[in-house]
Amino acid sequence: MTPLGERIRVLREERGVSQKQMAAAIGVSAAYLSALEHGKRGVPSWPLIQKIIGYFNIIWDDAEDLQRLAENSHPKVKIDTAGLSPAATELANLLAEKIGRISETDIQRVTALLREIPSAK
């Protein structure tokens, strides 16, 4: 499951909405919505994200958070380390190799550390 999929599921459950009901309201199939929730689909298009935001009547910071979750929810990540240091390539490969064995606590710690690094604009 991706961060976006998890958030959509929580929002649906909080409001007592089925996948079928939500899918019909935002113009996708229930199968697509299920695949999105389970991380079997990539990041949805911006118009679909806007439909989800509108469907749940999400505003301001919560809408931005949902958009950020969507941007960080691609289930098959590719990291291009061409032109970076050998250490960067090693880091990317170690993460790919060991991600399934890292504890949730350590994942949260590493994620917090990485979020502190400013994004390139």
Secondary structure, 3 states (H helix, E strand, C coil): CCHHHHHHHHHHHHHCCCHHHHHHHHCCCHHHHHHHHCCCCCCCCHHHHHHHHHHCCCCHHHHHHHHHHHHCCCCCCCCCCCCCCHHHHHHHHHHHHHHHHCCHHHHHHHHHHHHCCCCCC
